[in-house]
């Protein structure tokens, strides 16, 4: 785990990187982070079970799994987080998936989401993909950062 300070519109924020389950700072645990993600992703949130699975995968040290989590806080409050997964692939499937991007509703509009996404991109190797619903306002942020829509995702659900 590494800690670095960054500026978010002239306010001091702390961004902490978590690489494994033992890397959580004393002020946060995995369950608290899962609750933060669930609440802050609304109305586009995944189930708590799926959020826990995503965190477990990103913090796993098993071959073919892994990634990292960035958590942003200011004044003792968690304001945002991203969860990045390694895919173990490259080329037709990017090396990384930006699984969750969450900013607390009361911290939105201050550039924090863009700051932690850019930081996550700079800290991973290879290309990055993400999934976003067409009507999610965050889609515009992702496009400003440089994400493009290459394919339409289609799923067959059994």
N, C-alpha and C positions, 0 to 999 in steps of 0.2 A: 504494500500500500504506500502510495506517495501522496503528499499534501502540497498543494500550491495555492497561492492567492492570486486572484484575478480581479479586475475591475468590471463592474456592471453598472454603467451609467453613473460613474463617480462614487458608487457605494462599494465598500469592501465586502467581497464574498469569498468564501473558502470553498474550493472544489477538492474533494477527496476521492481518490481512486481506490477501489476495492477489487482485488484480484482473486480472492478465495474466501471461503467461509470464515477463516480465522482472521481476515483482514478488516473486519468491521471496527470502527472506532468505538470508544466506550459510550458515546452518546447515541448510538444507533445499533439495532440488531436487524436481522433479516426479516423478521415478522413485522417490525415497525416500518421497514422500508416497503414491504409488500402492501401494507395498509395505505401508506402514503401514495404509492403508485395507483392502487385501486381507486382511491378517492380523487386524486388529481387528474386521472385520465378520463373522468366522466365528462360527457356521456358516451365516450368511446372506449370505456374500460373493458378489460377482459375479466374473467372470473378470478377469484382469489387463488383457486387451484392452479389455473394457467399461469398466473403471475409468479406463484411459488415455483412452478416447473421452470419458467424462464430464468428466474434467479438462480435456481439450482444448476441449470445448464451453464449459465454464464460464469459461475464461480467454481465449476467443476475442474478437477485436475485430471480427469479421465482422458485417454487418447481420443481424439476426434471431437472433443467438446471444449468448452472454455469461452473466454471473453473477459469482460470486466464491467464494472459498474462505476459510474461517476455520480457523486452526490454533492449538491451545492447547498451551502447553508450560510446564513448571515444572522448574527445576533443570537445564535443558539437554535434558530429555527431552520428546518429543512425546507428549502424553497424549490428545489428541482432535482431531477435525476434522469440519467439515461442508462439503459442496459444494452450492451453490445455483445453479440454472439459471434464466435468464429464458426464458419460453415465447414471448414476443412476442404473447401473446393476453391476453384478459381476459373476465370474465363466466363463460361456460360452462366455460372452462378457465382456472384461476387464472394470474396473471402469473408465478408462480414455482413451481419444483419443488425441494423439498429432496431432492436425489438421494442423497446419502450422509451418514450420521451415524455416526461411529465414535469409540469411546472404548477406549483400551487396556484389556485385561482386568484388569490390576493397578490401574487407576485407577477402576474402576466402583464405583458405590454412594456416591460422594462429591458428587453433584449436578453434576458436570461436564457431562454430556450435556444436562441441562436448561439449564444456563447458556449453552452455546454455541448451542443451538437458539434460545433466546430472543434472544440477541445477533444471530443470523442473521436472524430475523424482523424485528427492529427495524431492521436495516440494508438491507432490501429494500423496494421499493415494491409495494403491491398484496397480493393474497391469495397463500397458499402451500398447495401440496398435497404429499403424499408417498405413497409406496406402502410398505406394511408387510405382511408375512405374518401371518396370523391367529395363529399360535403363537409369534410373536416376542415375548419379554418386554418389549421396548422399546415395544410398542403401548400399554401402560399409561402410560408416560412421556408419549407423544404425547397421549394423552387428558387427562392432568393438565394439560398445557400449554394445551389447548383445541382440539386437532384432533378432528374428528368424522368419522364414516364416513357419507358422503352416498350413495355408489354402491358397488356391487360391480364391480370391474374384471373384464372378460372379454376374452380374447384368442383370436384364431384364428391359430395358428402354421403357417406354410407350410414 
